[in-house]
Amino acid sequence: MSTQPRTQPRTHVRAQGNELALESQKNEASASSKDSRSQDLGDEISPRELEAIFQAARGEMVVVLGDLMLDEWILGTTSRISPEAPVPIVRLSERRTAPGGAANVAMNLVRLGARVAICGVVGADEAGVDLARELGEAGIDTRGLVRDEERPTTLKTRIVAQQQQMLRVDRESDLPLPVAVREQLQARLQELLSDARALCVSDYDKGLATGDVFSVAVEAAQKQGLFVTGGPKPLNLGCCRGADFLSLNQKEASEAASIKLDSLEAVECAGEALLGQIGARALAITRGARGVALFQKGEPPCHLKAHAVEVFDVAGAGDTFLAAATIALVGGASFVQASETGNLAAAASVRHSGVVAITPQEVARVAQGS
């Protein structure tokens, strides 16, 4: 297993023929005006550079640890109101499911070319069986799945008629994991990390963060010199202390910093405060149509523009951002390039309806403006 030392300065990938030329990321900072507190960046990665990064990361192992979900869609039609209550009657025509939460991060990673192992908890129920099957069929190593007889598999059910979501029903538990389940999870994770290049933590505040599962995993990965990335919820930032790269959406960043992010200055104040608080090397705040704000130790804030695409569904875009940024770092990208890769991938994701894992080709099409 080849690993890049975590203490090495991040590098900026350039594609030259079939080789990767590496230049210090410090050049990015020197390109900015010394009088400016932040950098407004345009297209920071070309399609050729994207291809080089994905190629370099292909086949590398990423372990995903987090709260697993199964997304479900009940699709049908409606033409009348129920006589029992003033609600529409939906006539079922189709049922669809897809891995969600941390499982969606794993699906995106494998579609982008990584080898993936997943660690998390499922219930002793049909949703847990369906989730494990779908992950296995995608080629994801599921040895890290632990079954908890006392909790359900998190299931998000959306009822849709005439392409309009009418209702969502969530079945879940956010209670702390039993000690025996936590110990099983940590033991299986330790086995999987021995073959990995990166650990990606995906937190949905469904129980894993309430124990020491995340913090112990991050510490173990750091000791092995692995990249550590994550998407923690605001109350659980400490679980990913010292990670290489973390991502929050603007709402989460606002809650974590207890600041209303109604201006660029407020975003920068929150980002810099949070970066120092959690001790990460880089923090990305995704801002939807306003792009991405990136904060790095010892560097001015960077602002990446959003990509104009037709938006069908934003569900799962944060998972896609985190997965793409993670695989970019494994492929030798700088933090700026990793953030832009995530930015492009999220733009590709929202072009789809529902939670969909995307491919390098779809990311490249967004980069090309098509």
C-alpha positions in Angstrom: 0.0 0.0 0.0 1.4 3.4 -1.0 0.5 6.4 1.2 1.3 10.1 0.9 2.5 11.4 4.3 -0.1 13.7 5.9 2.6 16.2 6.8 3.6 16.8 3.2 2.5 20.1 1.7 -0.6 19.7 -0.5 0.3 19.7 -4.2 -1.4 21.0 -7.3 -2.0 18.5 -10.0 -1.2 19.4 -13.7 -1.8 17.0 -16.6 1.1 16.7 -19.0 0.6 14.0 -21.6 0.2 10.8 -19.6 2.1 12.0 -16.5 1.2 14.1 -13.5 3.4 17.1 -12.8 3.2 18.3 -9.2 3.8 21.9 -8.1 3.5 23.2 -4.6 0.1 24.6 -3.5 2.0 27.6 -2.1 2.0 29.0 -5.7 -1.8 29.3 -5.4 -1.5 31.6 -2.4 1.2 33.8 -4.0 -1.0 34.3 -7.0 -3.5 36.3 -4.9 -3.1 40.0 -4.1 -1.4 40.6 -0.8 -3.9 43.4 -0.1 -6.8 41.0 -0.5 -8.1 39.0 2.5 -9.6 36.3 0.2 -9.3 34.9 -3.3 -12.2 34.7 -5.8 -11.3 31.8 -8.0 -12.7 30.8 -11.3 -12.2 27.4 -13.0 -9.4 25.9 -10.9 -9.3 22.5 -12.7 -9.4 21.6 -16.3 -11.0 18.4 -17.8 -7.5 17.0 -18.4 -6.5 17.6 -14.8 -9.7 16.0 -13.6 -9.0 13.0 -15.8 -5.5 12.8 -14.3 -6.7 13.0 -10.8 -9.4 10.3 -11.2 -6.9 8.1 -13.0 -4.4 8.4 -10.1 -7.1 7.5 -7.5 -8.5 4.6 -9.5 -8.5 1.4 -7.5 -7.3 3.0 -4.2 -9.2 1.9 -1.1 -11.4 4.4 0.8 -13.2 3.3 4.0 -16.5 5.1 4.7 -17.7 5.2 8.3 -21.0 6.7 9.1 -24.8 6.6 9.5 -26.3 4.4 6.9 -29.7 4.9 5.3 -32.0 3.5 2.7 -33.8 6.0 0.5 -37.2 4.8 -0.8 -39.6 6.3 -3.3 -43.2 5.2 -3.6 -44.3 6.4 -7.0 -47.9 6.5 -8.2 -50.7 8.6 -9.5 -53.5 10.4 -7.8 -56.9 11.5 -9.1 -59.2 11.7 -6.1 -59.4 12.6 -2.5 -59.9 10.1 0.3 -63.4 9.9 1.8 -61.7 9.2 5.2 -59.7 12.5 5.4 -59.0 15.5 3.1 -55.9 13.9 1.6 -55.1 12.5 -1.9 -55.2 8.8 -2.6 -52.0 7.6 -4.3 -52.3 4.6 -6.5 -49.0 2.7 -6.3 -47.2 2.0 -9.6 -43.6 1.6 -8.7 -41.2 1.4 -5.7 -37.5 2.4 -5.9 -34.7 2.3 -3.4 -31.2 3.7 -3.2 -28.4 3.7 -0.6 -28.5 7.0 1.3 -26.5 8.9 4.0 -23.0 7.4 4.4 -24.0 4.6 2.0 -24.6 7.3 -0.7 -21.1 8.6 -0.1 -19.8 5.1 -0.6 -21.8 4.7 -3.8 -20.4 7.9 -5.2 -16.8 6.9 -4.4 -17.1 3.5 -6.1 -18.7 5.1 -9.2 -15.8 7.6 -9.3 -13.3 4.7 -9.4 -12.3 4.0 -5.9 -12.4 0.6 -4.1 -14.7 1.1 -1.1 -15.4 -0.6 2.2 -18.2 0.6 4.4 -18.7 0.5 8.1 -22.0 1.2 9.8 -25.0 -0.2 11.6 -28.2 -1.7 10.1 -31.2 -3.2 11.8 -32.5 -6.7 11.6 -35.1 -5.8 9.0 -36.0 -5.8 5.3 -34.5 -2.3 4.8 -31.2 -3.5 6.2 -31.2 -6.5 3.9 -32.0 -4.3 0.9 -29.3 -1.9 1.7 -26.6 -4.6 2.2 -27.6 -6.2 -1.1 -27.5 -2.9 -3.1 -24.1 -2.0 -1.6 -22.7 -5.5 -2.4 -24.1 -5.4 -5.9 -22.2 -2.1 -6.5 -18.9 -3.9 -5.5 -18.6 -2.3 -2.1 -17.0 -4.4 0.7 -19.7 -4.8 3.3 -17.8 -6.7 6.0 -18.0 -3.6 8.1 -21.8 -3.7 8.4 -22.9 -4.5 12.0 -26.5 -5.6 12.7 -28.2 -4.1 15.8 -31.3 -6.1 16.8 -32.7 -3.2 18.8 -32.8 -0.5 16.2 -34.3 -0.1 12.7 -32.3 0.6 9.6 -32.8 4.3 8.9 -35.4 4.4 6.1 -36.6 7.6 4.3 -39.8 7.0 2.4 -41.0 9.6 -0.1 -44.5 9.3 -1.6 -44.5 10.9 -5.1 -47.5 11.4 -7.4 -47.3 13.1 -10.8 -43.6 13.8 -10.1 -44.6 15.8 -7.0 -43.4 14.7 -3.6 -46.4 14.7 -1.3 -45.1 13.2 1.9 -41.9 11.9 3.5 -41.9 9.3 6.3 -38.7 8.7 8.3 -38.1 5.5 10.3 -35.0 5.9 12.4 -33.3 5.9 15.8 -30.7 8.3 17.0 -30.1 6.6 20.3 -26.5 5.8 21.3 -25.1 2.5 20.0 -25.0 -0.4 22.6 -21.4 -1.0 23.8 -21.3 -4.5 22.1 -22.3 -3.0 18.7 -19.8 -0.2 19.0 -17.0 -2.6 19.8 -17.9 -4.8 16.9 -17.9 -1.8 14.6 -14.5 -0.6 15.8 -12.9 -4.0 15.4 -14.1 -4.4 11.9 -13.1 -0.9 11.0 -9.5 -1.5 12.2 -9.2 -4.5 9.9 -10.4 -2.5 6.9 -8.1 0.5 7.5 -5.0 -1.6 7.1 -5.6 -1.6 3.3 -6.9 1.9 2.9 -5.6 5.3 1.6 -8.3 7.3 3.2 -11.1 7.3 5.9 -14.2 9.3 5.1 -16.6 10.0 8.0 -20.2 10.7 7.1 -22.3 11.9 10.1 -26.0 12.2 10.0 -26.5 12.3 13.8 -28.2 8.9 13.9 -26.2 7.5 16.8 -22.6 6.9 15.8 -21.4 10.3 16.9 -22.8 9.9 20.4 -20.1 7.4 21.4 -16.4 7.5 20.5 -16.8 5.6 17.2 -15.8 8.6 15.0 -13.1 10.0 17.2 -11.4 6.6 17.7 -11.6 5.9 14.0 -10.1 9.3 13.1 -7.2 8.8 15.5 -6.5 5.3 14.2 -6.5 6.5 10.6 -4.1 9.4 11.5 -1.7 7.0 13.1 -1.6 5.0 9.8 -0.9 8.2 7.8 -4.3 8.0 5.9 -6.2 11.0 4.6 -9.1 11.8 6.8 -12.2 13.5 5.4 -15.6 14.1 6.8 -19.0 15.7 6.8 -19.9 16.2 10.5 -23.1 17.6 11.8 -22.8 20.9 13.8 -23.1 19.4 17.2 -20.5 16.7 16.4 -17.6 18.7 15.0 -15.3 17.5 17.7 -15.6 13.9 16.5 -13.5 14.8 13.4 -10.9 16.9 15.2 -7.6 17.1 13.3 -9.0 15.8 10.0 -7.4 16.7 6.7 -10.6 18.0 5.0 -14.1 18.6 6.3 -17.3 19.9 4.5 -20.4 21.6 5.9 -23.2 23.2 4.0 -24.0 26.9 4.8 -26.9 26.0 7.2 -24.7 23.6 9.1 -21.8 26.2 9.3 -24.2 28.8 10.5 -25.5 26.5 13.3 -22.0 25.4 14.2 -20.6 29.0 14.5 -23.8 30.5 15.9 -23.6 33.2 13.3 -26.1 34.2 10.6 -24.3 33.8 7.3 -26.0 36.7 5.5 -22.8 38.2 4.0 -19.5 37.1 2.6 -17.7 38.6 5.6 -19.9 36.5 7.9 -19.1 33.4 6.0 -15.4 34.1 6.2 -15.5 34.9 9.9 -17.5 31.6 10.6 -15.2 29.5 8.4 -12.0 30.8 9.9 -13.4 30.3 13.5 -14.6 26.8 12.8 -11.3 25.8 11.1 -9.4 26.8 14.2 -12.0 25.2 16.5 -11.8 21.8 14.9 -8.2 21.8 14.0 -8.7 20.6 10.5 -6.3 21.3 7.7 -9.1 22.5 5.4 -12.8 23.3 5.7 -15.2 23.7 2.8 -18.5 25.4 3.2 -20.9 24.6 0.3 -23.2 27.5 -0.5 -25.5 26.3 -3.2 -25.8 28.8 -6.0 -23.1 30.9 -4.3 -20.4 28.2 -4.8 -18.0 27.0 -2.2 -15.9 28.8 0.4 -12.7 27.1 1.3 -10.6 27.7 4.4 -7.0 26.4 4.9 -4.5 26.7 7.6 -2.2 29.6 6.9 -4.0 30.6 3.7 -6.5 33.3 2.8 -10.1 32.1 2.2 -10.9 30.9 -1.3 -14.2 31.3 -3.1 -15.1 28.9 -5.9 -18.0 29.9 -8.2 -21.0 27.7 -8.7 -21.6 25.9 -12.0 -24.8 26.8 -13.9 -26.8 23.6 -14.4 -30.5 22.8 -14.5 -31.4 21.7 -11.0 -33.8 18.8 -10.7 -33.1 17.5 -7.1 -30.6 18.7 -4.5 -30.9 15.5 -2.4 -27.6 13.8 -1.9 -25.5 16.7 -3.3 -23.6 17.1 -0.1 -22.6 13.4 -0.1 -21.5 13.7 -3.7 -19.3 16.7 -2.9 -17.6 14.9 0.0 -17.0 11.8 -2.0 -15.5 13.6 -5.0 -13.3 15.8 -2.8 -12.1 12.7 -1.0 -11.2 10.8 -4.2 -9.5 13.9 -5.5 -7.2 14.2 -2.4 -6.3 10.5 -2.8 -5.5 11.3 -6.5 -3.0 13.9 -5.5 -5.1 17.1 -5.7 -4.6 20.2 -3.7 -7.4 21.3 -1.3 -8.5 23.9 -3.9 -8.7 21.3 -6.6 -10.4 18.8 -4.3 -13.0 21.4 -3.5 -13.6 22.3 -7.1 -13.9 18.6 -8.0 -16.6 18.3 -5.3 -18.2 21.4 -6.6 -18.3 20.0 -10.2 -19.6 16.6 -8.9 -22.4 18.2 -6.8 -23.5 20.2 -9.9 -23.6 16.9 -11.9 -25.6 15.3 -9.1 -28.4 17.9 -8.9 -29.1 17.3 -12.6 -30.7 14.0 -11.6 -33.9 13.3 -9.8 -33.5 11.5 -6.5 -30.2 10.3 -4.9 -27.9 9.3 -7.7 -24.2 8.4 -7.6 -22.3 10.1 -10.5 -19.3 9.1 -12.7 -16.1 10.9 -13.8 -17.6 11.4 -17.2 -20.5 13.4 -15.7 -18.1 15.5 -13.7 -16.1 16.2 -16.8 -19.2 17.3 -18.7 -19.9 19.9 -16.1 -16.3 21.1 -16.3 -16.6 21.4 -20.1 -19.8 23.4 -19.7 -22.0 20.8 -21.3 
